[in-house]
Amino acid sequence: MPYMAVPEEIRTRLSRWCAGRIPESERAQRQIAYTIQGDEVTILERRPPAYPELGSAWSATPMARLRRRESGWLLDRPVGPGEWQHDADGSDPIELLDRVTV
C-alpha cells in the first residue's frame, strides 16, 4: 500500500483535538499528544515522571492509532504492548477520535 502523508489541515485539527481533551488546570499532571510516523498517527496520554529526581521525561501511553488509507481512516485501539485491534473506519479522523475515552 502506498504511503499517504498526513495533511497539514489534519495535523492542525489533531492539535486542537488533543488540547481540548484536558482542562488547562490539569495540564501539569496530564496531557494528550500525538505522533506521526508515515501515514499513522498515534494518540498518547502523557504524564509527568513520578520521581522527577530520576529523570524529567514524561511517560507516554498509547490510547489510539489512526491509519490513513485511500478509502479513508482506520481507528485502532491498543490491546497489549505493541498490539492493536481495529475499531472503526471513517472519512474524518477527528470524528473517529471522538470515540476514544480520555
ZIZI-V864408 format. One record per residue. N is the residue number from 1. RES is the residue in one letter. BURIAL is b if it has 9 or more other C-alpha atoms within 8 Angstrom, else e. Layout:
n->{N/N}
res->{RES/RES}
burial->{BURIAL/BURIAL}
//
This chain:
n->{1/2/3/4/5/6/7/8/9/10/11/12/13/14/15/16/17/18/19/20/21/22/23/24/25/26/27/28/29/30/31/32/33/34/35/36/37/38/39/40/41/42/43/44/45/46/47/48/49/50/51/52/53/54/55/56/57/58/59/60/61/62/63/64/65/66/67/68/69/70/71/72/73/74/75/76/77/78/79/80/81/82/83/84/85/86/87/88/89/90/91/92/93/94/95/96/97/98/99/100/101/102}
res->{M/P/Y/M/A/V/P/E/E/I/R/T/R/L/S/R/W/C/A/G/R/I/P/E/S/E/R/A/Q/R/Q/I/A/Y/T/I/Q/G/D/E/V/T/I/L/E/R/R/P/P/A/Y/P/E/L/G/S/A/W/S/A/T/P/M/A/R/L/R/R/R/E/S/G/W/L/L/D/R/P/V/G/P/G/E/W/Q/H/D/A/D/G/S/D/P/I/E/L/L/D/R/V/T/V}
burial->{e/e/e/b/e/b/e/e/e/b/b/e/b/b/b/e/b/b/b/e/e/b/e/e/e/e/b/e/e/b/b/b/b/b/e/b/e/e/b/b/b/b/b/b/b/b/b/b/b/e/e/e/e/e/e/e/e/e/e/e/e/b/b/b/b/b/b/b/b/e/e/b/b/b/b/b/b/b/e/e/e/e/e/b/e/e/e/e/b/b/e/e/b/b/e/b/b/e/e/e/e/e}
//
